Amino acid sequence: MQRILGLDFGEKRIGVAVSDALNIIAQSVGTIERKGIKSDLKKIQELVREYNAGMLIVGLPLNMNGTKGRSANLAIDFVSKVKKEIQIEVKMVDERLTTRQGERIFLEADVSREKRKKNIDKIAAQLILQNYLDLHNM
């Protein structure tokens, strides 16, 4: 069974998570510091190979009322570039509240603001992927 990579797309960083071999549990594996689309795609391709991923799950940051705003349009544009350059199935999933959920986890763990800011992207990627896995493993 191939693993699944989860991405939390952002303008400065892309959070990255990967599923376990059985596609049950998501684990954060870090972030990609954005340096330009070519560099981003190269890093994603390397991660796909490293983890033998068969699918990418990318968060779609919809507005709370379900409409697409600037962030959602940027993510959709990013995914279209990924699909052109990397031969892998890509699905976008609603990521509303994952960043807030991540913030709450950090606050409950009493993590400093500086550490929260550094780590929120990878936690959001993990939550996006875990939500997808939970929905598809029932």
ABEGO torsion letter per residue (X at the ends): XBBBBBBBBBAABBBBBBBBAAGABBBBAEBBBBAEAAAAAAAAAAAAAAAGBABBBBBBBBBAAGBBBAAAAAAAAAAAAAAAABBBBBBBBBABGAAAAAAAAAAAAGBBAAAAAAAAAAAAAAAAAAAAAAAAAX
